[in-house]
Amino acid sequence: MIDMIDQHSKAMINTPEGALIGKAIIRSVTEDGVITLEIEDEVVDQMNTSFVLALSNDSFGIISYKAELISFAKESFEYGTYEVICKLTDFIERVQRRENFKIKVSIPVMIHFNNTDMTPVLDEEGNQVEYPAEIKDLSASGVLIATEKELEVGHVINFIFEQAAPPFPIEAKIIRKKKSDGHISEFGCKFVKMTVEKESSIRRYVFRLQLAKAASSEAFHHS
């Protein structure tokens, strides 16, 4: 897996449990897994000797490793950063390419929805109607939601993504429908009118869940 990493890869420092500490810049990579990073000093302050290093690029996705700190004594040329040298000790996993990140979740949301002509559905008092739903899986390009409300392909739903900081509104167009058990139906939805900032926020959230899942796996703790 080391041959998939180069100086164009992005690096993220995480706790062994998968919590993001901060980002890093890759300065060099050796064939035996020694990596020189440039890290802001406030990130260095939070690091332990053992951590998880996640390395990503558009060609191979995100590759996660256990890593051991070798040295962080040398201050970098840029003020407020340090040159950190670490050794990759164990491969954890390689997850999907960034544009296809998807993970199963269980997130309750309140959804509003529009008609196929994009006009909002209103109640008798003129307020936009909202319905309870559950996000079943999530990626940077869309969601799978489950709800008792009868929706149709072509409807546009919107909800607040509370997992971001700060939360932000999302619009998604229903592109497929599947009847589930009882009165619940599942709807595959594609995000519309997304900004780069919103997509990046969802990618970070999905990645944190992916990494936490990998860090809690039996293979991680016994490798």
C-alpha positions in Angstrom: 0.0 0.0 0.0 2.9 2.4 0.5 3.3 2.8 -3.3 -0.1 4.5 -3.3 1.2 7.4 -1.2 3.2 10.4 -2.5 3.7 14.0 -1.6 0.5 15.0 -3.3 -1.5 12.9 -0.9 -3.4 14.6 1.9 -2.7 13.5 5.5 -4.9 13.6 8.5 -3.8 12.9 12.1 -6.3 10.9 14.2 -6.5 9.4 17.6 -6.4 5.6 17.8 -10.2 5.7 18.3 -10.6 7.6 15.0 -11.2 11.2 16.2 -9.7 13.8 13.9 -6.9 15.8 15.5 -5.8 17.8 12.5 -4.3 17.9 9.0 -0.7 17.6 7.9 1.5 18.2 4.8 3.6 15.3 3.5 7.2 16.4 2.9 8.7 13.0 2.1 7.9 9.3 2.0 10.4 6.4 2.1 9.9 2.9 0.8 10.1 1.5 4.4 7.2 3.6 5.5 9.0 6.5 7.2 7.0 9.7 6.5 8.1 13.3 7.2 5.1 15.6 7.9 4.7 19.3 8.5 2.1 19.8 11.2 0.8 22.9 13.0 2.1 23.2 16.6 -1.4 23.0 18.1 -1.9 19.6 16.4 1.5 18.4 17.6 0.4 19.3 21.2 -2.5 16.9 20.9 -0.6 14.0 19.4 0.4 10.8 21.3 3.3 8.5 20.5 0.8 6.2 18.7 -1.9 7.5 16.4 -3.7 6.8 13.2 -2.5 8.4 10.0 -5.0 8.6 7.1 -3.5 9.4 3.7 -5.7 10.2 0.8 -5.6 11.1 -2.9 -8.0 11.0 -5.8 -6.6 7.9 -7.4 -6.6 5.5 -4.5 -9.0 7.0 -1.9 -8.1 6.9 1.8 -5.6 4.5 3.3 -5.4 4.3 7.1 -2.3 3.1 9.1 -1.3 2.8 12.6 1.7 5.1 13.1 4.4 5.6 15.7 6.0 9.0 16.4 9.8 9.1 15.8 10.6 12.8 16.2 8.9 16.2 16.3 11.8 18.3 17.7 12.6 20.3 14.5 10.7 23.5 13.9 9.8 24.0 10.2 10.6 27.0 8.2 7.0 28.2 8.3 6.3 29.8 11.7 4.0 27.8 13.9 4.7 24.4 12.3 6.9 21.4 13.1 8.6 18.8 11.1 7.3 15.5 12.4 8.8 12.1 11.5 6.7 9.0 11.9 6.9 5.3 11.0 3.9 3.4 9.6 3.6 0.2 11.6 0.4 -1.5 10.6 -2.1 -1.2 7.7 -5.7 -0.7 8.9 -7.7 -0.5 5.7 -8.3 1.2 2.4 -11.7 2.8 2.0 -13.6 3.8 -1.1 -12.5 6.5 -3.5 -13.4 9.9 -2.2 -16.1 10.6 -4.7 -17.9 7.4 -3.8 -17.7 7.5 0.0 -20.8 6.0 1.5 -21.6 4.7 4.9 -24.6 3.2 6.7 -26.0 5.4 9.4 -29.1 6.0 11.4 -29.7 9.7 11.6 -33.2 11.0 12.4 -34.2 14.1 10.4 -37.3 16.2 9.8 -37.8 16.6 6.1 -39.8 19.1 4.0 -40.5 18.4 0.4 -41.4 20.0 -2.9 -43.7 18.9 -5.6 -42.2 17.8 -9.0 -42.8 21.4 -10.2 -40.5 22.6 -7.3 -43.4 24.3 -5.4 -43.3 23.6 -1.7 -45.9 21.4 0.0 -47.8 23.6 2.4 -50.4 23.0 5.1 -53.8 24.7 5.3 -52.2 27.6 7.2 -49.5 28.1 4.5 -46.6 26.6 6.5 -44.3 24.1 4.9 -45.2 20.6 6.0 -42.5 18.5 7.6 -42.3 14.8 8.2 -40.0 12.5 10.3 -37.5 10.4 8.4 -34.3 8.5 8.9 -31.1 8.7 6.9 -30.0 5.1 6.3 -26.9 5.8 4.3 -24.9 8.9 3.4 -22.3 10.0 0.9 -21.1 13.3 -0.5 -23.5 12.9 -3.4 -26.7 11.7 -1.8 -28.6 9.9 0.9 -31.0 6.9 1.4 -33.9 8.0 3.6 -36.7 6.0 5.1 -40.1 7.5 6.0 -43.8 6.6 6.3 -44.6 9.6 4.1 -45.5 8.7 0.5 -43.1 10.4 -1.7 -42.5 10.0 -5.4 -39.6 10.0 -7.8 -39.0 13.6 -8.8 -39.9 15.1 -5.5 -37.3 17.4 -3.9 -36.8 17.1 -0.1 -34.9 19.4 2.1 -33.6 19.0 5.7 -30.9 20.4 8.0 -27.7 18.4 8.3 -27.2 18.8 12.0 -23.9 16.7 12.1 -22.0 19.6 10.6 -20.5 22.5 12.5 -22.4 24.8 11.8 -25.4 22.8 10.6 -26.6 23.6 7.1 -29.6 23.0 4.8 -29.5 20.3 2.1 -31.8 19.8 -0.9 -32.0 16.3 -2.5 -34.0 15.0 -5.4 -35.6 11.5 -5.2 -34.3 9.4 -8.0 -35.6 5.9 -6.9 -38.1 4.4 -4.5 -38.2 1.1 -2.7 -41.0 -0.2 -0.5 -39.7 -1.6 2.8 -41.4 -3.4 5.7 -44.7 -2.2 7.0 -45.6 1.4 6.1 -42.0 2.5 5.7 -40.6 3.3 2.2 -36.9 4.0 1.3 -36.0 6.7 -1.2 -32.6 7.1 -2.9 -31.9 10.8 -3.2 -29.3 12.8 -5.1 -28.1 16.1 -3.6 -28.9 19.3 -5.6 -27.5 22.8 -5.4 -24.5 21.6 -3.3 -21.6 23.8 -2.7 -18.0 22.7 -2.4 -18.1 23.6 1.3 -21.1 21.4 2.0 -19.7 18.5 0.0 -16.4 18.8 1.9 -18.2 18.9 5.3 -20.1 15.7 4.4 -16.9 14.0 3.2 -15.2 14.8 6.5 -18.1 13.5 8.5 -18.3 10.2 6.5 -14.6 9.7 6.7 -14.6 10.2 10.5 -17.3 7.5 10.7 -15.3 5.2 8.4 -12.2 5.7 10.4 -13.9 5.2 13.7 -15.5 1.9 12.4 -12.0 0.7 11.3 -10.4 1.7 14.6 -13.1 -0.3 16.5 -12.7 -3.4 14.4 -11.2 -6.6 15.8 -8.6 -6.6 13.0 -7.4 -3.1 14.1 -6.9 -4.1 17.7 -5.2 -7.5 17.0 -3.1 -6.6 14.0 
